[in-house]
Amino acid sequence: MSHKAILIWNFLFQVSRSGTRTTKSSGLARAVSFQPGNVLSDGAHSLLMKSNERTRAMDALKNIRRQKMIEQGGCCYYCGLAMWENALKPAVQARGRSAASLRLLQCAAEHLHPRSEGGADTADNIVAACRFCNSRRHRRKQPQTPEAYRAYVQRRMAAGRWLAAQMAP
């Protein structure tokens, strides 16, 4: 059983003192004897299936983000600063900056057309952006179009009033 399946299994079943497990589904509790050959109940099976679907979707999103980061030369779509992707500790050691400041430059998948407005997880709709630019764009009351926001960030960068100015040694 995978790690995720074990976590879900543990969530759905609690060990009682009698050696049986009690399932919790839709507010009702029923005892099920736990044997190695037991099959998951319908509720547990559907929960596992949803978890697997989410995992596949997240893996696809990670692959698209990685592909876009490579296409963009490792730079943010909006500000053009170099980003990092996997482990924070090597990035801190290589760049000589604090972990807090480098978290802002972590690569994130930016949806040009937000999922909340019907945007898809496709390569045409996703670019790689640093967490700083991504979060700033979505904090606005009326988020700008990606092109307008990119122009805004570029103007701020040229004036020294964006993340690069804060990160200067």
C-alpha positions, 0 to 999 in steps of 0.5 A: 500500500502506498504512503498516501493510501496508508494515510487515507486508510488511517484517516478512515479507520480508527483502532478500537480496543477490541482489535476491530477498526471503526469506519467513519463515513457520513456520520455513521460508525460501523466496526470492520474486522481488519484482515490483510485481504480486506478491500476498501469500502466504497467511501475509502475507494472513492477517496483514494481515486480522488487523491490519485486524480489530484496527484496526477493533475499536480504531477502534470502541473509540475511538469508544465512548470518545469518545462516553462521554466526551462523555456524561459531560461530559468527567469521569471515571466514578469520580472526576469529574475533568476528563479530556483525550483527544487531545494531551498538549501542548495539555492541559499548556499549557491546565492549567499542570500537568506532563505526568506528572501530566496523563497520569493524567487521560488518558481511557481506555475502562473495561470495566465487565465485563472482556473477560477475563471475557467483557465486550464492546466495546459502549456498554453495557459501556464508560465513560470513566475517567481512567487513574489510576482505571482502573489503580487498579481493576485493580491490586486482587487482587479488583477491586470491582464498578464501583458499589462502586469508584465509591463507594470513590473518591467517599469517598476524594475527599471525604476528600482522599485521591485524585488531586485531593489530589495534583494540588492546586497 
